[in-house]
Amino acid sequence: MATFVSEPQLLSYVRWATLSELDGLRKFEKGSALASYNQFGYSGDPLTDDDSEAVDHNPTPSML
């Protein structure tokens, strides 16, 4: 899980982290916040009870 300040920032990160996409399933860059997943989703409201300080916030390629 990762948090982002804005939707454009999230979508930019997804574009960067996506290595390939086939039939709606994606392969993401190893080491990214999306690694080991094959899809992404987003919400304006928290989806889990995770502590916001414990998840990546505004991950960037330099975090790899």
C-alpha positions, 0 to 999 in steps of 0.5 A: 500500500502507498499513499499519494497527495493527488490522483495525477501523482498516483497515475504518474507513478503507475505509468512509471512502475508498469512494465507490461500490461496484457488483458487488464493485468499489469506487471509492475517494477520490482521494488515499487510499491506495486510489486507483486500486484497485477492491478491497482485501485484508489480511493479518496478514503482509507481502505485499511486501518494501516497507520499512515506513517507506516506506508510509503507516502508519495513513492518515487522512482528514487525509493527503489 
